[in-house]
Structure formats: C-alpha cells, structure tokens
C-alpha cells in the first residue's frame, strides 16, 4: 500500500514548525537572560562574542582584565550557563544591545 503524500507533507510541515518554535523560544529565553545583565556586562559579552580576549576587552573598555573576568563570572551566573561558550549561537542571535563590534 502506498503512503499518502498529503500525510507525509503534513508531517514534514509539522516537524518544521516545531523546529521554528523551538528556535524562537531559545532566542526569547536568551534575550530574557541578556536583559538581566548590566550595561558593562553586556559590553563585555558583546566583545566576547566577537572573539576578543580578556586583555583586548580590558583595553577597549579601559578596565583591568580582572574586572573583565569578574563581569564574565557575574554574567555566567545570571545567565545560568556553565560557561559563555555554552550558548554562543544564542548570544549572537539575541544580539546584545551593548555589543561592541
């Protein structure tokens, strides 16, 4: 017996809709977590997302590398991530407001 092509299409569309919904939910969750960050933490996060080192970020923001590390630890705690590297795509998708290009 042949499979119903209409049922296969509906199943494919349903799977795609579920994936889109999951992606939107993750982006919204990331934005909600980003809203908990201070302006300076957002700036540090934006610079980290572009691949800058602690020393580069410190020079850019005119703070010490130790302060960069403290901001990173604070935002990791606020965001509930094990590390900043745990959610790089969500960080970039959520587009931190104070990101430094």
Secondary structure, DSSP 8 states (H G I E B T S, - for coil): ----HHHHHHHHHHHHHHHHHHHHHHHHHHHHHHTTS-HHHHHHHHHHHTT--HHHHHHHHTS-HHHHHHHHHHHHHHHT-SSGGGGHHHHHHHT-TT---
